[in-house]
Amino acid sequence: MANLKLIKNRINSIKSTQKITRAMKMVASAKVKKSENKVKASRPFTYELEKVFYRLLHSVSEVEAQETNFKEPLNNYPVLLKERSIKNVGLLIMTSNKGLSGAFNANVVRYTLKTVEEYAQKGIGCELFIIGQKGFNALKRQVDEYGFKIVETYLSFSENPTSSQARLVASDMAREFVNGNIDSMEIITSRFRNMMSYSVEKWDILPLDDVDFDYAKEEFKDMEVEPNVSSILSELVPLFITSIIYQAMLESVASELASRMTAMSAACNNADEMIQKLTVDYNKVRQAMITQELTEITGGSTANNK
């Protein structure tokens, strides 16, 4: 009887857990479609903005500032666009605040540590800007071993990224860049492919010295800018950096939701298999107990007849 009760309790426990995983799967499924639409709607704008920005820089022979005072570092385009030797890299890491999303956060953390290690071999330091509680919890334990520095953390961002959040991150990274603490801006995020897949990637923001401008030479060869290049760049550079960060945030959230949906779907399927197996075990034990009782009854009846 004890075995039957134990098996039945396990079945009930798994069924309760399955209700939770099924509900999480349904929630993730509902959210991921909306998030996918945001990603796909934002991609054309981000691409066109980058293209216009690159073409504008190619049409300008030299970036000069007509003003020396800038309200914030993010507007200080002469420093942000200036070529420099890279001694420290600023890495923006995109993770989530919640778990139960498969290997989503683990993949980002693993890619980050690999990137830090590769830079360390080149004698380049890394300063991290981390979005998401899970990424911060995992990476803070690796600070001493890998020798990177965590500059800023953003642990209160929701599943609905906003341009103001992206602007805040961009301002923090620009501040470190202008102050000379970092010499490049890079993002480690998860690019959303479809409902079933995503890939962890590293996106380069600054510097722009490796950008290929060949496709822009003809169309913007004799471009005229009004009122002047300085005023345009002081607005376009912050928009350019913020737009890429915002796009990376959208991609990361969509990838997280897709990963959670897949993980919860797998959990539901595994629960079904475990319930079926335990039900078979339950029936076997129950049948054995019935057979034993019948045998005892038959044996007792035979003994009485003698």
HELIX and SHEET records of a PDB file:
HELIX    1   1 ALA A    2  SER A   59  1                                  58    
HELIX    2   2 PRO A   73  ASN A   75  5                                   3    
HELIX    3   3 TYR A   77  LEU A   80  1                                   4    
HELIX    4   4 PHE A  104  GLN A  121  1                                  18    
HELIX    5   5 GLN A  133  LEU A  139  1                                   7    
HELIX    6   6 LYS A  140  GLN A  142  5                                   3    
HELIX    7   7 VAL A  143  TYR A  146  1                                   4    
HELIX    8   8 SER A  163  VAL A  178  1                                  16    
HELIX    9   9 ASP A  214  ALA A  216  5                                   3    
HELIX   10  10 VAL A  229  ASN A  305  1                                  77    
SHEET    1   A 5 LYS A 149  TYR A 154  0                                        
SHEET    2   A 5 GLY A 125  ILE A 131  1                                        
SHEET    3   A 5 ASN A  88  MET A  94  1                                        
SHEET    4   A 5 SER A 184  ASN A 194  1                                        
SHEET    5   A 5 SER A 197  LEU A 206 -1                                        
END                                                                             
